[in-house]
Amino acid sequence: MIKSFHILGVVLFLGNIIVSGIWRISAERSKDFAVIKHSLKLINFTDLLFTLPGIILIIGSGHPLAAKIGGIGAYPWIYHSYALLTVSIILWLGGLLPIQRKQYKIMKQDIADSHLSPSFKKLTMWWSILGIFATLLPLIAMVLMVVQPK
């Protein structure tokens, strides 16, 4: 049962961060102010609805699962997966979430002009860079968990 919670957590976490990136890219390509603003609002909402519970499920179930086979340090693939997930969470909490919130506030201020300010575009660049790493790291962790290299 605990493994099912772990897999559910991975699906929620990875599914939402991948879909958020796709929404964001699609919205930015539209160059439609309202679409971009709406995508930011949805991404902020779905981060709370899916990403955060995914993280809680992954950590809450992963630690007991690791303990069953000797703990975090028992195998390098467990330790590395923990490290990759930890860095991804730090990028999300310390980078992506603050950027998204700041961009949403900028869009509220820019609504009269209906254009994206240079500061918004600069934040988008940073969101994209951090987002790539925040997505790739847990994908690598997932592969390590499935393959379990010895």
Helices and strands as residue ranges (DSSP letters): H 2-30, H 33-46, I 47-51, H 52-68, H 76-91, I 92-96, H 97-110, H 118-147
